[in-house]
Amino acid sequence: MGYYVQVEPSVNIYVEDINPTSEKVILFVHGWPANRRLFEYQFNVFPGMGYRCIGIDIRGFGQSDKPWEGYSYDRLADDIRVIVDTLGLKHFTLAGHSVGGAIVIRYMGRHRGYGVDKLALFAAAAPSFIQRPGFPYGLQANEVNQLIQQTYDNRPQMLADLTNMFFYRALTPAFKEWFFQLGIVASGYSTANILVTLRDEVLFADVESIQAPTLIFQGIHDQICLPQLASVLHQQIQYSKLIWFEHSGHGLFWEEQEKFNRELLTFLTA
């Protein structure tokens, strides 16, 4: 079941709502540069276990509208709040991958975790995606700048190169094409603007505000959201559990999908 939710005038967010009659809700927020289909290997499983799985395409990506502006963490978190209010969601699990993890952390801080019973962070781009004074973790700012420039110069090639960086496991040509198509349907300026947000914004205060039980997944071979970020999140979030994925890069939802789904289910049912 798919539909649109208007989050502000002329901006509609696409929502895929699987098993909508269930009261056990997981709201998934995807990472850059993909869309909700990133969680295909969870959507195949959790509805059969009685869960309502809601996947959104954040603005600029997938089937959502692609406005010129509105790619700050504040605006993206506000989009989630409108969806939560429109759908009347309560006592749900909020889950985010990569920049989706950053967005849901901002939601927890900006909207005081409204409606959220549990939080799940998968290779989250937080509390800072890049290294800063006093924070020696993450990528270098110039590495992000190079991605931004590559996005404007030759986005298809950037996406093709990113695929090999995204995953640790060997990929078939068909899988590479599938992943490439997730990114190519975004707009170029949305793809670049999210990178600007990743480079420029921080989430230290938002992380400190989290009170919900939190599950943190991290691939030890991740070259995008470096593993040290997960360790920092685990230290700073009081009620958190960190699970390492020894055979995964940034795409742990697929690379170790059985472990991913099993550990997520354990967290949901605890």
MIFI-755654 format. One record per residue (C-alpha): y, z, x; residue in three letters; residue number from 1. Coordinates in Angstrom, 2 decimals. Layout:
N
@c2: Y c3: Z c1: X type: Ala seq: NUM
...
This chain:
270
@c2: 0.00 c3: 0.00 c1: 0.00 type: Met seq: 1
@c2: 3.29 c3: -1.10 c1: 1.54 type: Gly seq: 2
@c2: 6.87 c3: -0.72 c1: 0.38 type: Tyr seq: 3
@c2: 10.43 c3: -0.32 c1: 1.60 type: Tyr seq: 4
@c2: 12.64 c3: 2.77 c1: 1.64 type: Val seq: 5
@c2: 16.40 c3: 2.28 c1: 1.90 type: Gln seq: 6
@c2: 17.71 c3: 4.69 c1: 4.53 type: Val seq: 7
@c2: 21.33 c3: 3.55 c1: 4.43 type: Glu seq: 8
@c2: 23.17 c3: 0.63 c1: 2.81 type: Pro seq: 9
@c2: 21.54 c3: -2.67 c1: 3.85 type: Ser seq: 10
@c2: 18.89 c3: -0.96 c1: 6.02 type: Val seq: 11
@c2: 15.35 c3: -0.78 c1: 4.65 type: Asn seq: 12
@c2: 12.42 c3: 0.77 c1: 6.49 type: Ile seq: 13
@c2: 8.92 c3: -0.55 c1: 5.91 type: Tyr seq: 14
@c2: 6.33 c3: 2.07 c1: 5.02 type: Val seq: 15
@c2: 2.56 c3: 1.63 c1: 5.00 type: Glu seq: 16
@c2: 1.03 c3: 4.31 c1: 2.80 type: Asp seq: 17
@c2: -2.76 c3: 4.60 c1: 2.95 type: Ile seq: 18
@c2: -4.61 c3: 6.88 c1: 0.51 type: Asn seq: 19
@c2: -1.35 c3: 7.93 c1: -1.19 type: Pro seq: 20
@c2: -2.96 c3: 10.31 c1: -3.70 type: Thr seq: 21
@c2: -4.09 c3: 12.76 c1: -1.03 type: Ser seq: 22
@c2: -2.08 c3: 15.92 c1: -0.44 type: Glu seq: 23
@c2: -3.13 c3: 16.05 c1: 3.23 type: Lys seq: 24
@c2: -0.39 c3: 13.96 c1: 4.84 type: Val seq: 25
@c2: 0.12 c3: 12.62 c1: 8.36 type: Ile seq: 26
@c2: 3.37 c3: 10.75 c1: 9.02 type: Leu seq: 27
@c2: 3.05 c3: 8.55 c1: 12.12 type: Phe seq: 28
@c2: 6.04 c3: 7.32 c1: 14.15 type: Val seq: 29
@c2: 5.20 c3: 4.60 c1: 16.66 type: His seq: 30
@c2: 6.48 c3: 4.04 c1: 20.17 type: Gly seq: 31
@c2: 8.40 c3: 1.28 c1: 21.93 type: Trp seq: 32
@c2: 8.11 c3: -1.69 c1: 21.72 type: Pro seq: 33
@c2: 5.51 c3: -1.84 c1: 18.97 type: Ala seq: 34
@c2: 5.29 c3: -0.88 c1: 15.28 type: Asn seq: 35
@c2: 3.12 c3: 1.13 c1: 12.91 type: Arg seq: 36
@c2: 0.07 c3: -1.06 c1: 13.65 type: Arg seq: 37
@c2: -0.17 c3: 0.77 c1: 16.96 type: Leu seq: 38
@c2: -2.12 c3: 3.42 c1: 15.00 type: Phe seq: 39
@c2: -4.68 c3: 0.98 c1: 13.60 type: Glu seq: 40
@c2: -7.53 c3: 2.96 c1: 15.13 type: Tyr seq: 41
@c2: -6.38 c3: 6.10 c1: 13.36 type: Gln seq: 42
@c2: -5.66 c3: 4.37 c1: 10.05 type: Phe seq: 43
@c2: -9.24 c3: 3.09 c1: 10.13 type: Asn seq: 44
@c2: -10.59 c3: 6.64 c1: 10.21 type: Val seq: 45
@c2: -8.42 c3: 9.37 c1: 8.74 type: Phe seq: 46
@c2: -8.07 c3: 8.08 c1: 5.16 type: Pro seq: 47
@c2: -11.87 c3: 8.20 c1: 4.96 type: Gly seq: 48
@c2: -11.63 c3: 11.88 c1: 5.89 type: Met seq: 49
@c2: -9.32 c3: 12.52 c1: 2.97 type: Gly seq: 50
@c2: -5.95 c3: 12.16 c1: 4.68 type: Tyr seq: 51
@c2: -2.91 c3: 10.27 c1: 3.49 type: Arg seq: 52
@c2: -1.71 c3: 8.24 c1: 6.48 type: Cys seq: 53
@c2: 1.89 c3: 7.07 c1: 6.36 type: Ile seq: 54
@c2: 3.03 c3: 4.69 c1: 9.07 type: Gly seq: 55
@c2: 6.62 c3: 3.53 c1: 9.35 type: Ile seq: 56
@c2: 8.20 c3: 0.71 c1: 11.32 type: Asp seq: 57
@c2: 11.32 c3: 2.21 c1: 12.84 type: Ile seq: 58
@c2: 14.47 c3: 0.16 c1: 12.34 type: Arg seq: 59
@c2: 14.51 c3: -2.97 c1: 14.45 type: Gly seq: 60
@c2: 10.72 c3: -3.18 c1: 14.71 type: Phe seq: 61
@c2: 7.81 c3: -4.52 c1: 12.70 type: Gly seq: 62
@c2: 8.68 c3: -5.38 c1: 9.11 type: Gln seq: 63
@c2: 11.72 c3: -3.09 c1: 8.90 type: Ser seq: 64
@c2: 15.28 c3: -4.38 c1: 8.82 type: Asp seq: 65
@c2: 16.87 c3: -5.05 c1: 12.17 type: Lys seq: 66
@c2: 20.49 c3: -3.90 c1: 12.05 type: Pro seq: 67
@c2: 22.75 c3: -4.36 c1: 15.05 type: Trp seq: 68
@c2: 23.43 c3: -0.61 c1: 15.33 type: Glu seq: 69
@c2: 21.72 c3: 2.69 c1: 14.63 type: Gly seq: 70
@c2: 19.29 c3: 3.24 c1: 17.49 type: Tyr seq: 71
@c2: 20.33 c3: 6.75 c1: 18.53 type: Ser seq: 72
@c2: 17.85 c3: 9.60 c1: 18.15 type: Tyr seq: 73
@c2: 20.12 c3: 11.15 c1: 15.51 type: Asp seq: 74
@c2: 20.07 c3: 8.03 c1: 13.31 type: Arg seq: 75
@c2: 16.34 c3: 7.45 c1: 13.81 type: Leu seq: 76
@c2: 15.60 c3: 11.08 c1: 12.91 type: Ala seq: 77
@c2: 17.84 c3: 10.74 c1: 9.86 type: Asp seq: 78
@c2: 15.81 c3: 7.69 c1: 8.80 type: Asp seq: 79
@c2: 12.71 c3: 9.87 c1: 8.83 type: Ile seq: 80
@c2: 14.47 c3: 12.53 c1: 6.75 type: Arg seq: 81
@c2: 15.37 c3: 9.97 c1: 4.09 type: Val seq: 82
@c2: 11.74 c3: 8.83 c1: 3.97 type: Ile seq: 83
@c2: 10.52 c3: 12.43 c1: 3.71 type: Val seq: 84
@c2: 12.94 c3: 13.12 c1: 0.86 type: Asp seq: 85
@c2: 12.24 c3: 9.84 c1: -0.93 type: Thr seq: 86
@c2: 8.48 c3: 10.39 c1: -0.84 type: Leu seq: 87
@c2: 8.78 c3: 14.10 c1: -1.58 type: Gly seq: 88
@c2: 6.68 c3: 15.06 c1: 1.44 type: Leu seq: 89
@c2: 5.93 c3: 18.76 c1: 1.99 type: Lys seq: 90
@c2: 3.57 c3: 20.61 c1: 4.31 type: His seq: 91
@c2: 2.78 c3: 17.49 c1: 6.32 type: Phe seq: 92
@c2: 1.86 c3: 16.74 c1: 9.92 type: Thr seq: 93
@c2: 4.49 c3: 14.76 c1: 11.82 type: Leu seq: 94
@c2: 3.10 c3: 12.67 c1: 14.67 type: Ala seq: 95
@c2: 4.90 c3: 10.52 c1: 17.23 type: Gly seq: 96
@c2: 3.92 c3: 8.37 c1: 20.20 type: His seq: 97
@c2: 6.22 c3: 7.72 c1: 23.18 type: Ser seq: 98
@c2: 9.76 c3: 7.19 c1: 21.85 type: Val seq: 99
@c2: 8.28 c3: 8.06 c1: 18.46 type: Gly seq: 100
@c2: 7.52 c3: 11.45 c1: 20.00 type: Gly seq: 101
@c2: 11.15 c3: 11.76 c1: 21.05 type: Ala seq: 102
@c2: 12.32 c3: 10.81 c1: 17.55 type: Ile seq: 103
@c2: 10.13 c3: 13.41 c1: 15.85 type: Val seq: 104
@c2: 11.32 c3: 16.06 c1: 18.32 type: Ile seq: 105
@c2: 14.92 c3: 15.22 c1: 17.36 type: Arg seq: 106
@c2: 13.85 c3: 15.47 c1: 13.71 type: Tyr seq: 107
@c2: 12.50 c3: 18.97 c1: 14.39 type: Met seq: 108
@c2: 15.79 c3: 20.02 c1: 15.95 type: Gly seq: 109
@c2: 18.29 c3: 18.17 c1: 13.77 type: Arg seq: 110
@c2: 16.52 c3: 18.81 c1: 10.46 type: His seq: 111
@c2: 14.95 c3: 22.14 c1: 11.39 type: Arg seq: 112
@c2: 11.45 c3: 20.80 c1: 10.96 type: Gly seq: 113
@c2: 12.01 c3: 20.17 c1: 7.25 type: Tyr seq: 114
@c2: 8.64 c3: 19.86 c1: 5.49 type: Gly seq: 115
@c2: 6.63 c3: 19.89 c1: 8.71 type: Val seq: 116
@c2: 3.65 c3: 22.23 c1: 9.01 type: Asp seq: 117
@c2: 2.31 c3: 20.78 c1: 12.26 type: Lys seq: 118
@c2: 3.63 c3: 18.52 c1: 15.01 type: Leu seq: 119
@c2: 1.61 c3: 16.09 c1: 17.14 type: Ala seq: 120
@c2: 3.07 c3: 14.46 c1: 20.26 type: Leu seq: 121
@c2: 1.24 c3: 11.59 c1: 21.94 type: Phe seq: 122
@c2: 2.59 c3: 10.71 c1: 25.40 type: Ala seq: 123
@c2: 6.04 c3: 11.72 c1: 24.18 type: Ala seq: 124
@c2: 9.18 c3: 10.47 c1: 25.95 type: Ala seq: 125
@c2: 10.64 c3: 13.96 c1: 26.15 type: Ala seq: 126
@c2: 12.46 c3: 16.15 c1: 26.98 type: Pro seq: 127
@c2: 14.00 c3: 13.42 c1: 29.15 type: Ser seq: 128
@c2: 12.53 c3: 9.98 c1: 29.77 type: Phe seq: 129
@c2: 14.27 c3: 9.68 c1: 33.14 type: Ile seq: 130
@c2: 14.96 c3: 11.90 c1: 36.12 type: Gln seq: 131
@c2: 18.24 c3: 13.84 c1: 36.01 type: Arg seq: 132
@c2: 19.91 c3: 16.54 c1: 38.08 type: Pro seq: 133
@c2: 17.70 c3: 19.60 c1: 37.66 type: Gly seq: 134
@c2: 14.94 c3: 17.54 c1: 36.05 type: Phe seq: 135
@c2: 12.92 c3: 15.66 c1: 38.70 type: Pro seq: 136
@c2: 10.41 c3: 14.12 c1: 36.28 type: Tyr seq: 137
@c2: 10.15 c3: 10.80 c1: 34.51 type: Gly seq: 138
@c2: 11.17 c3: 7.29 c1: 35.53 type: Leu seq: 139
@c2: 14.22 c3: 6.38 c1: 37.56 type: Gln seq: 140
@c2: 17.22 c3: 5.14 c1: 35.59 type: Ala seq: 141
@c2: 17.18 c3: 1.87 c1: 37.51 type: Asn seq: 142
@c2: 13.61 c3: 1.20 c1: 36.33 type: Glu seq: 143
@c2: 14.82 c3: 1.40 c1: 32.73 type: Val seq: 144
@c2: 17.79 c3: -0.79 c1: 33.57 type: Asn seq: 145
@c2: 15.41 c3: -3.41 c1: 34.92 type: Gln seq: 146
@c2: 13.44 c3: -3.35 c1: 31.65 type: Leu seq: 147
@c2: 16.65 c3: -3.79 c1: 29.70 type: Ile seq: 148
@c2: 17.66 c3: -6.77 c1: 31.82 type: Gln seq: 149
@c2: 14.18 c3: -8.29 c1: 31.54 type: Gln seq: 150
@c2: 14.36 c3: -7.88 c1: 27.76 type: Thr seq: 151
@c2: 17.53 c3: -9.97 c1: 27.65 type: Tyr seq: 152
@c2: 16.40 c3: -12.48 c1: 30.28 type: Asp seq: 153
@c2: 12.81 c3: -13.16 c1: 29.20 type: Asn seq: 154
@c2: 11.47 c3: -10.77 c1: 26.57 type: Arg seq: 155
@c2: 8.07 c3: -12.49 c1: 26.17 type: Pro seq: 156
@c2: 7.41 c3: -12.13 c1: 29.89 type: Gln seq: 157
@c2: 8.59 c3: -8.52 c1: 29.84 type: Met seq: 158
@c2: 6.16 c3: -7.77 c1: 27.02 type: Leu seq: 159
@c2: 3.31 c3: -9.53 c1: 28.79 type: Ala seq: 160
@c2: 3.96 c3: -7.54 c1: 31.98 type: Asp seq: 161
@c2: 4.30 c3: -4.31 c1: 30.01 type: Leu seq: 162
@c2: 0.87 c3: -4.74 c1: 28.47 type: Thr seq: 163
@c2: -0.83 c3: -4.30 c1: 31.85 type: Asn seq: 164
@c2: 1.33 c3: -1.25 c1: 32.58 type: Met seq: 165
@c2: 0.74 c3: 0.29 c1: 29.14 type: Phe seq: 166
@c2: -3.04 c3: 0.57 c1: 29.37 type: Phe seq: 167
@c2: -5.33 c3: 1.96 c1: 32.06 type: Tyr seq: 168
@c2: -8.50 c3: 0.39 c1: 30.74 type: Arg seq: 169
@c2: -9.30 c3: -3.28 c1: 31.29 type: Ala seq: 170
@c2: -8.16 c3: -5.41 c1: 28.36 type: Leu seq: 171
@c2: -9.65 c3: -8.51 c1: 26.79 type: Thr seq: 172
@c2: -7.37 c3: -11.54 c1: 26.29 type: Pro seq: 173
@c2: -7.62 c3: -11.03 c1: 22.53 type: Ala seq: 174
@c2: -6.47 c3: -7.42 c1: 22.78 type: Phe seq: 175
@c2: -3.58 c3: -8.39 c1: 25.06 type: Lys seq: 176
@c2: -2.47 c3: -10.94 c1: 22.49 type: Glu seq: 177
@c2: -2.72 c3: -8.36 c1: 19.69 type: Trp seq: 178
@c2: -0.55 c3: -5.91 c1: 21.58 type: Phe seq: 179
@c2: 1.91 c3: -8.64 c1: 22.57 type: Phe seq: 180
@c2: 2.36 c3: -9.60 c1: 18.92 type: Gln seq: 181
@c2: 3.24 c3: -5.98 c1: 18.01 type: Leu seq: 182
@c2: 6.24 c3: -6.18 c1: 20.29 type: Gly seq: 183
@c2: 7.37 c3: -9.76 c1: 19.77 type: Ile seq: 184
@c2: 8.16 c3: -9.23 c1: 16.06 type: Val seq: 185
@c2: 10.90 c3: -6.76 c1: 16.99 type: Ala seq: 186
@c2: 14.38 c3: -8.09 c1: 17.66 type: Ser seq: 187
@c2: 15.48 c3: -8.43 c1: 21.25 type: Gly seq: 188
@c2: 18.57 c3: -6.27 c1: 20.80 type: Tyr seq: 189
@c2: 16.53 c3: -3.53 c1: 19.08 type: Ser seq: 190
@c2: 14.05 c3: -3.58 c1: 21.95 type: Thr seq: 191
@c2: 16.90 c3: -3.20 c1: 24.45 type: Ala seq: 192
@c2: 18.86 c3: -0.61 c1: 22.44 type: Asn seq: 193
@c2: 15.89 c3: 1.73 c1: 22.22 type: Ile seq: 194
@c2: 15.65 c3: 1.55 c1: 26.02 type: Leu seq: 195
@c2: 19.32 c3: 2.52 c1: 26.24 type: Val seq: 196
@c2: 18.61 c3: 5.55 c1: 24.06 type: Thr seq: 197
@c2: 15.61 c3: 6.47 c1: 26.19 type: Leu seq: 198
@c2: 17.77 c3: 6.26 c1: 29.29 type: Arg seq: 199
@c2: 20.84 c3: 8.07 c1: 28.02 type: Asp seq: 200
@c2: 19.73 c3: 10.77 c1: 25.58 type: Glu seq: 201
@c2: 17.99 c3: 14.11 c1: 26.16 type: Val seq: 202
@c2: 16.04 c3: 16.51 c1: 23.94 type: Leu seq: 203
@c2: 16.04 c3: 19.83 c1: 25.79 type: Phe seq: 204
@c2: 17.67 c3: 21.82 c1: 22.97 type: Ala seq: 205
@c2: 15.48 c3: 20.13 c1: 20.33 type: Asp seq: 206
@c2: 12.30 c3: 21.04 c1: 22.21 type: Val seq: 207
@c2: 13.37 c3: 24.67 c1: 22.46 type: Glu seq: 208
@c2: 13.90 c3: 24.79 c1: 18.69 type: Ser seq: 209
@c2: 10.31 c3: 23.83 c1: 17.79 type: Ile seq: 210
@c2: 8.41 c3: 26.60 c1: 16.02 type: Gln seq: 211
@c2: 5.60 c3: 24.59 c1: 14.39 type: Ala seq: 212
@c2: 2.13 c3: 24.52 c1: 15.93 type: Pro seq: 213
@c2: 2.19 c3: 21.52 c1: 18.27 type: Thr seq: 214
@c2: -0.52 c3: 19.34 c1: 19.72 type: Leu seq: 215
@c2: 0.27 c3: 17.40 c1: 22.90 type: Ile seq: 216
@c2: -1.88 c3: 14.48 c1: 24.09 type: Phe seq: 217
@c2: -1.31 c3: 12.91 c1: 27.50 type: Gln seq: 218
@c2: -3.11 c3: 10.26 c1: 29.53 type: Gly seq: 219
@c2: -3.31 c3: 11.20 c1: 33.19 type: Ile seq: 220
@c2: -2.80 c3: 7.56 c1: 34.26 type: His seq: 221
@c2: 0.32 c3: 7.02 c1: 32.14 type: Asp seq: 222
@c2: 2.89 c3: 4.94 c1: 34.05 type: Gln seq: 223
@c2: 5.51 c3: 4.95 c1: 31.28 type: Ile seq: 224
@c2: 5.80 c3: 8.55 c1: 30.04 type: Cys seq: 225
@c2: 4.69 c3: 10.27 c1: 33.21 type: Leu seq: 226
@c2: 2.19 c3: 13.14 c1: 32.89 type: Pro seq: 227
@c2: 4.65 c3: 15.76 c1: 34.16 type: Gln seq: 228
@c2: 6.60 c3: 15.36 c1: 30.91 type: Leu seq: 229
@c2: 3.65 c3: 16.68 c1: 28.91 type: Ala seq: 230
@c2: 3.35 c3: 19.70 c1: 31.17 type: Ser seq: 231
@c2: 7.04 c3: 20.50 c1: 30.65 type: Val seq: 232
@c2: 6.69 c3: 20.14 c1: 26.87 type: Leu seq: 233
@c2: 3.68 c3: 22.46 c1: 26.88 type: His seq: 234
@c2: 5.63 c3: 25.07 c1: 28.85 type: Gln seq: 235
@c2: 8.67 c3: 24.87 c1: 26.59 type: Gln seq: 236
@c2: 6.99 c3: 24.73 c1: 23.15 type: Ile seq: 237
@c2: 5.68 c3: 28.19 c1: 22.35 type: Gln seq: 238
@c2: 2.88 c3: 27.29 c1: 19.96 type: Tyr seq: 239
@c2: 1.54 c3: 24.23 c1: 21.75 type: Ser seq: 240
@c2: -1.80 c3: 22.96 c1: 23.00 type: Lys seq: 241
@c2: -2.03 c3: 20.30 c1: 25.71 type: Leu seq: 242
@c2: -5.05 c3: 18.01 c1: 25.93 type: Ile seq: 243
@c2: -5.42 c3: 15.64 c1: 28.87 type: Trp seq: 244
@c2: -7.01 c3: 12.21 c1: 28.54 type: Phe seq: 245
@c2: -8.71 c3: 11.44 c1: 31.84 type: Glu seq: 246
@c2: -9.40 c3: 7.77 c1: 31.18 type: His seq: 247
@c2: -6.12 c3: 6.72 c1: 29.56 type: Ser seq: 248
@c2: -2.71 c3: 5.41 c1: 30.39 type: Gly seq: 249
@c2: 0.03 c3: 5.21 c1: 27.78 type: His seq: 250
@c2: -2.31 c3: 3.76 c1: 25.14 type: Gly seq: 251
@c2: -4.56 c3: 6.78 c1: 24.70 type: Leu seq: 252
@c2: -4.79 c3: 6.24 c1: 20.91 type: Phe seq: 253
@c2: -6.97 c3: 3.20 c1: 21.71 type: Trp seq: 254
@c2: -8.29 c3: 3.86 c1: 25.21 type: Glu seq: 255
@c2: -10.04 c3: 7.09 c1: 24.18 type: Glu seq: 256
@c2: -9.88 c3: 6.69 c1: 20.44 type: Gln seq: 257
@c2: -12.97 c3: 8.79 c1: 19.68 type: Glu seq: 258
@c2: -11.62 c3: 11.77 c1: 21.62 type: Lys seq: 259
@c2: -8.14 c3: 11.16 c1: 20.22 type: Phe seq: 260
@c2: -9.36 c3: 11.19 c1: 16.62 type: Asn seq: 261
@c2: -11.72 c3: 14.10 c1: 17.15 type: Arg seq: 262
@c2: -9.10 c3: 16.34 c1: 18.77 type: Glu seq: 263
@c2: -6.47 c3: 15.38 c1: 16.20 type: Leu seq: 264
@c2: -8.87 c3: 16.23 c1: 13.37 type: Leu seq: 265
@c2: -9.66 c3: 19.59 c1: 14.98 type: Thr seq: 266
@c2: -5.93 c3: 20.35 c1: 15.11 type: Phe seq: 267
@c2: -5.39 c3: 19.28 c1: 11.51 type: Leu seq: 268
@c2: -8.19 c3: 21.46 c1: 10.19 type: Thr seq: 269
@c2: -7.47 c3: 24.56 c1: 12.28 type: Ala seq: 270
